[in-house]
Amino acid sequence: MTQVGKLLFFVDLGRVPGPVRRWLDQPIKQRIQSAYTQYNQRQSWNALIFVDTVTPSRLAGNLPTGN
């Protein structure tokens, strides 16, 4: 997904076109730890969100307390 060239994007799976829609409508096998399950991607998910880089949170110093 990084090859798309965007650092962050959202895909509404309800609006994907014909060939992609047909591909997403096929059941796929997914591994969860040592077990496998099958599901239909388009019926199971509403959207795809891609975030290129995630970093640990950092404590922000000197924040206003609202007093």
N, C-alpha and C positions, 0 to 999 in steps of 0.2 A: 504494500500500500504506500510505502514511502516513495516508490517510483512515480506516483501520481504528481508529485512535486508540491504538495500542500502539506503544511505542518499540522493542520487541524481541518477535518471536514466531517460532514453529516450527510448520510444518504437515507432518504425516505424510501423504504423497501416497498411501500404501497404504490409508488409512482415509477418504478423501474420499467423500462420498455420490454417488448416482446421476448427476444432471445434470453435476456437476463432474467426476466420474470419466469420463464419456463425452467431455466437452470435452477433458480432459487426454489421453485415449487417441487423439486425432486427431493425425496428423503435422502439424507446423508448420514453416515455413521460418525459418531463423535466419541472419543475416548474420554472418560472421566475416571481418573486414577487407574485402577486395574479393570474397570468395567466399560462396556461399550453400550451405547444407546443410539437409536435412529430417530431423527426428527425432520420435519419440513421447515427449512429456514425461513421462508416467507410467511408462513402461518405462525411461526413461533416468535418472530421478532418484528417490531415495528420499524426499526431503524438501525443503521450502523453508524457508530461514532468512532472516528480514528483520531488519536492524539499521538503525534510523533515522539515526543519526549515527556517523560514524567519524572519529577524529582521529589525527594522527601520534603515534607513541610519544614519550615523554619519558624522559630518563635520570633515574632515581630516585637521589637523593643520600643518602649516609650509610646505606647498607644494611648489615646485619650480614654479616660475612664468614664466620661459622660457625667461627671459631677458638676 
